Amino acid sequence: MWVPQPGPQLAAIEADWCDELFYGGARGGGKSDFQLGYQEDGALRYGDGWRGIMFRKTYPEMEELQARAMEVFPQEGAIYKAQNSAEFPFSNCWYWPNGATVKMRYIEREADYGRYHGHQYTGISFDEVTEYATPNGLLRMLSTLRSAKGVPCSVRLTGNPGGVGHIWVKSRYIDQIAPYTPYTDPDTDFTRIYIPSKLSDNPALLAADPKYQGRILAATAGNEALRQAWLEGRWDIVAGAFFDNLAREKHALRPFTIPDDWLRFRAFDWGSARPFSVGWYAVVGNTCELQGKTLPRGALVRYREWYGAKEPNVGMKLTAEAVADGIKAAEEGETIAFGKADPSIWKVDGGPSIAERMANRGIHWLPADNSRVTGWDQVRQRLQGEDDVPMLFVTENCAHWWRTVPMMQHDARKLEDIDTDMEDHAADETRYGCMARPWIPAARKELDVGALINAPLRVADYMKPTRAKSW
């Protein structure tokens, strides 16, 4: 029989009163074992009243979890059936002698929920949830939690910091309340809790594999962010962040009164089912000191935002007219020089474009330069600035900007671009804003050619003549 280890793992198993529990953090914290223990505990406690299901994003990703299940579940007499039959009605399912069942399944995208619509489950496990770009598939599955036999229904999730789902997982489980503290959603009366785990909370692994921590240290050498994420389970640090030169202490400002002589403009990324993002920018007039920071002439300050989301990465579905009216109200008494917007709002599809409909309400836009790689370079260049003085600042009241932009990660297939499966709307709008005021450092440091020549990869390696092809 599987036995939880003292500490977070035991606390998570004992929190059977909680509707939704997220157990996550560092690598090697015993997360997958916890999921197996949760399902086995339910199976042994409730017998044929227990209908469990365990999810990974794809079936190949389920293999490691299934391999561990093969070691754990049979100890209590459970058997696995890959094919269904008259005696065993579910395929890819574990069966206990007392009638309990646990299916092994996958949900890769929200549409996959359709395979489970109308099903009944008492315990749902989602392993490695940060691999999901949105929580939509998970949320749809909550509708299948029900029991005709009075068994308490719950969902358990596990994951590590990082991945395309880092933002929504952090927003839903980490940011709202302290660890080990129950939070009851006022809209649903659903109670959820976050229980953090670290490698040190898994003494069984450390005893069986004492060199595991050393291998993590070796694998993360030279990458402190990755090391803190993997070893300490830090959710405020993103390993492999796209904007690795962005730091709150360097780029954040408290809200302040924008001087009248600073030019102001806005940028806009449209969204309906997904959030829209409006950012208001001011161009610093003369170099000044503010809140202990130097604001150079020409620097951009994003001083206000309107982010159209009702929950992480879910839009408010407002009409173009409603968005225009909201922008107009926010700008009352201000002089806005111009606005740059996502070029897609000029698309005509059976009626007036979004841009035209907004113009009819008095909000006018110019098409933004939508060059992605060049645009990201502009954002990164402004964040870097000159002589450690940034050329882009963001005020702290821009909560959604600070929630999402620092978490952006590289597209695995195109490293010079952001992973567009993430909640990238404020980032896109910032790109439009920076491309509206392109900036190039006035002076660049001279290249130390001598140092490069003596480096392991020499400049000469990149200067070899290309051999002409023969046809």
Summary of the structure (lengths in Angstrom):
residues: 471
radius of gyration: 26.2
end to end distance: 69.4
largest distance: 80.2
contacts: 1450
relative contact order: 0.11
helix: 35%
strand: 20%
